[in-house]
């Protein structure tokens, strides 16, 4: 194996999942892998702070992605490339196979025959960060170019500098609380959005706090429905939104992509749990407070207790 392996790293399709795989990207780069990231187009900007050897946009359409991978590999002369598919899907493994990139991945979805290195999932229950890192670690050992044996204790998104609240039109003398009252899709048929964002907003505003939200364009309508009293900011790019998370006093969000992005920039946050299991998908951060649990949403008073801890006697 070359002292500098070339790796085509297929990342998951969702923002939160991409954030949870950042320790893998950083571990490979730290071991001098030349990493070509294969991911949805929006991830290119998100990962612009990393010294990548290339970026291949993935559309989610099998034939298109296989062709894109094959052409990128041919154009750049990457004949010795290795592949690592973090998604468990059959299509992600098939795209690598069609592009003739020998690939490692978890055995799942009947795709073992497509993988050069078909890896068993760990039997113990792990957080998603740990489960994906385990896959990367076993694959790297198979390639005789191992990465660090232990996953990092927190996420870190490179290329996101600190920003003063004034950049976003906020008063630094005021307590600024960013809420994210939306969540895309359902979890096992259940809505992932905490039902009390408007009540929380009104109670915080009554105490002189600034409650703001900055949803992407396709979620503005839902955000206005769920928290009409909050101050609505214009949509931002992912990196600017990450900066916003760093600049406010608190981020209050559902168990969604915002939670993991906030964790990736070490923002203080409250993640509201009601239909998911935080032991599997909760924010990987010691700055995060997870309130509620599976099948039971937290109350507004519980959230306020964390945002306004009792003064020391």
Secondary structure, DSSP 8 states (H G I E B T S, - for coil): --SS-EEEEE--SSHHHHHHTHHHHHHHHHTT-EEEEEE-TTHHHHTTTS--SEEEE--S-HHHHHHHHHHHHHHTT-TT-EEEE-S--HHHHHHHHHTT-EEEEES-TT-GGG-SEEE---SS---HHHHHHHHHHHHHHHTT----SS--SS---TT-----GGGGT--TTS-EEEEE----SEETTEE-S-TTHHHHHHHHHHTT-EEEE---GGGHHHHHHH-TTSEE-----HHHHHHHHHHSSEEEEESSHHHHHHHHTT--EEEEESSS-HHHHS---TTEEEEEBTTB---HHHHHHHHT-----
